[in-house]
Amino acid sequence: MNTIIYDILGQLDGNNNLLTKNPFLGASSMLSNKDISKYELSSIDRDRYLFIKNIRNNGDLLLGEKFNVIFSKNNPKEYIKVESEVDFLSLKKGDSIGVMPDGRGGIVRLKFKDKVPEITNLLHQSDDEKFDKDKHQFLFFTTQEVMDKILEELDKAENA
């Protein structure tokens, strides 16, 4: 499944720039309170906010960008619906920017309308902790439109 997802994401962006035209963000880890302090970021209400390390964005990621789907790389069919918004972007310690350029990694703060979903517990939880592929997963944040295309392509690949 892991390879298939990356192939589908590449195909969606290559063929019709679907990922560049729609919000799409990948995360490998979230920041612990210790990490937040280390990066000189403001403390957060962990019930409604989440700092993540961005591993992938196609196209520029904008402050105010909205996501309504989260899915795990390992299990995209079990995606969940959310209401979240990018309300902080940073490329380096101590900065705050309005646009994260295409392909750049950095720190993103997401604000959730209701509460931070449980699926985020699958993220690597702290810089002090080693990434464990059996315990941690990559998560992707996007829109329902993109998710529908991903599921369509997954179905085609599985039935080929």
C-alpha positions, 0 to 999 in steps of 0.5 A, a space after each residue: 500500500 505504501 508504494 501505491 500511495 506514493 505512485 498515486 500521489 505522483 500521478 495525480 500531481 503529474 497528470 493534472 496538477 490536482 495536488 498543486 491546485 488543491 491543499 495537500 500537506 504531509 506530516 511525519 511528526 508532531 511537536 511535543 511541548 519541549 519541541 515547541 519551546 526548542 523551536 521558540 514557538 508559542 504554546 498551544 491548546 492541544 485540544 484544538 491546535 497541533 504543530 506538525 513537521 511538514 514533509 510534503 506540500 505540492 504547490 505553495 502552502 498558504 496561511 489560512 489553507 483549509 483541509 477537510 480530510 486526514 488519512 494515513 499513508 498505511 490506510 488511506 481508505 480509513 480517512 477521517 473528515 475534519 475541519 482544520 486550517 493552517 494558522 501558522 507557518 515557519 521555515 526556521 527557528 523564530 520566523 513566521 511566514 505567510 507562504 511555505 514554498 512548494 516542496 519546502 519542509 517546515 513547521 505548520 500549526 493547524 487549528 481544528 474547529 472541534 478538537 484534534 483527531 485521535 489519528 494524529 497519535 499515529 504521528 511521531 510524537 517528539 524530537 526526543 523519540 526515534 521514528 518507529 515504522 511499526 508505531 508511527 505513520 505519515 499522515 496527509 491532510 487534503 480535501 474531499 475532492 483529492 481524497 475521492 481521486 485517491 480512492 478512485 486510483 486505489 480502486 483501479 490499482 487493486 482491481 487491475 
